[in-house]
């Protein structure tokens, strides 16, 4: 089996800066795998909140995670500053498939920064009360279209 190549920072239209924390490291001295998922979740939801796509306190709908995955290419550890790259690979009627990646922040050009981990994250837009899927509205689709990427990224 051929190992997937890590993506570049330049392949992601949305960048979220994050700081690792003291307790993110595990017994092996690197970020525990669960931290990667937490950072993906935080970056995606920050994009939604910053762009008024999600108001989790007052909206009649919310986005629930139905699938995640991650491939690890290099170790990260506290005190590394990070950039989480986010792009949308597929926009369905009620679902969004994000491609995500973690990068060690540095002074290099985005075309030179290689991911330490790359993942995917799938949200479904649901009614907050009954948890049934709801179509994504036109205004949200317009926002999502700004960070669409090629699926091979």
C-alpha positions in Angstrom: 0.0 0.0 0.0 1.3 3.4 -0.9 1.3 5.9 1.9 -0.6 9.1 1.3 1.6 12.2 1.0 1.0 15.0 3.5 -0.7 18.1 2.1 0.8 21.6 2.1 -0.5 24.6 4.1 -1.1 26.4 0.8 -3.8 23.9 -0.1 -6.1 25.1 2.7 -8.0 28.4 2.3 -8.9 28.8 6.1 -6.1 28.9 8.7 -6.7 28.8 12.4 -3.8 29.4 14.8 -3.6 27.3 17.9 -1.2 26.9 20.8 -0.4 23.5 22.2 -0.8 23.1 25.9 1.3 21.5 28.6 -1.1 18.6 29.1 -1.5 17.8 25.3 1.6 15.6 25.4 1.3 12.0 26.3 3.7 9.5 27.9 5.6 9.3 24.5 6.4 13.0 24.6 4.2 14.1 21.7 0.6 15.3 21.2 -1.8 12.6 22.1 -3.9 11.6 19.0 -7.1 12.8 20.7 -5.7 16.4 20.7 -5.6 16.3 16.8 -9.3 15.7 16.7 -10.0 18.4 19.3 -8.0 20.9 17.2 -9.8 20.0 14.0 -13.2 20.4 15.8 -12.2 23.8 17.3 -10.9 25.1 13.9 -14.0 24.0 12.0 -16.4 25.4 14.6 -14.4 28.6 14.9 -14.9 29.1 11.1 -18.6 28.5 11.5 -19.0 30.9 14.4 -16.8 33.7 12.9 -18.8 33.6 9.7 -22.2 33.5 11.4 -23.0 30.1 10.0 -23.5 28.7 13.5 -25.0 30.2 16.6 -25.1 27.1 18.9 -26.9 28.9 21.7 -29.7 30.6 19.7 -30.1 28.8 16.4 -32.8 26.3 15.6 -30.2 24.1 13.9 -26.6 22.8 14.8 -23.9 20.9 13.0 -23.2 17.5 14.4 -20.1 15.4 13.7 -20.9 12.1 12.1 -17.4 11.0 10.9 -13.8 11.9 11.5 -10.4 10.5 10.5 -6.7 11.3 10.7 -3.5 10.3 9.1 -0.3 11.1 11.1 2.9 12.1 9.2 5.1 13.7 11.9 5.1 14.3 15.6 4.0 17.5 17.2 4.5 18.4 20.9 4.1 21.1 23.4 5.2 23.9 23.1 4.7 23.9 19.3 2.5 26.7 18.0 0.2 25.3 15.3 -1.9 26.2 12.3 -5.0 24.2 11.5 -5.8 24.2 7.9 -9.5 23.8 6.9 -11.1 23.5 3.5 -14.4 22.0 2.2 -14.1 19.0 -0.1 -17.8 18.3 -0.5 -21.0 20.3 0.2 -24.2 18.2 0.2 -27.8 19.1 0.9 -27.4 18.9 4.7 -23.7 17.7 5.1 -20.3 19.2 4.8 -17.1 17.3 4.4 -14.0 19.2 5.6 -10.4 18.4 4.9 -8.3 19.4 7.8 -4.6 19.4 8.6 -2.2 20.3 11.4 1.0 22.3 10.7 3.8 23.4 12.9 3.8 27.2 12.7 7.1 28.6 11.3 8.6 31.3 9.1 8.3 29.2 5.8 6.1 30.0 2.8 2.7 28.1 2.8 4.0 26.3 -0.2 6.8 24.8 1.9 4.9 23.9 5.1 4.0 20.2 5.2 1.3 18.8 7.4 2.2 16.8 10.4 -1.3 15.3 10.3 -4.2 15.4 7.9 -7.8 14.5 8.4 -11.4 14.8 7.5 -14.4 15.9 9.4 -18.0 15.5 8.4 -20.8 17.6 9.8 -24.6 17.2 9.3 -26.9 20.2 9.7 -29.7 19.1 12.0 -32.7 20.6 13.8 -31.5 21.2 17.4 -34.7 19.7 18.9 -35.4 16.6 16.9 -31.9 16.0 15.5 -33.3 15.4 12.0 -31.2 16.6 9.0 -32.0 20.1 7.7 -31.0 21.6 4.3 -28.1 24.1 4.4 -29.4 27.5 3.7 -28.2 29.7 0.8 -26.3 32.2 2.9 -24.4 29.4 4.6 -23.7 27.8 1.2 -22.2 31.1 0.0 -19.9 31.2 3.0 -18.9 27.5 2.6 -18.1 28.1 -1.1 -15.3 30.5 -0.1 -13.3 27.6 1.4 -14.0 24.9 -1.2 -11.0 22.9 -2.2 -10.2 20.1 -4.7 -11.1 16.7 -3.2 -7.6 15.4 -3.9 -6.1 17.9 -1.5 
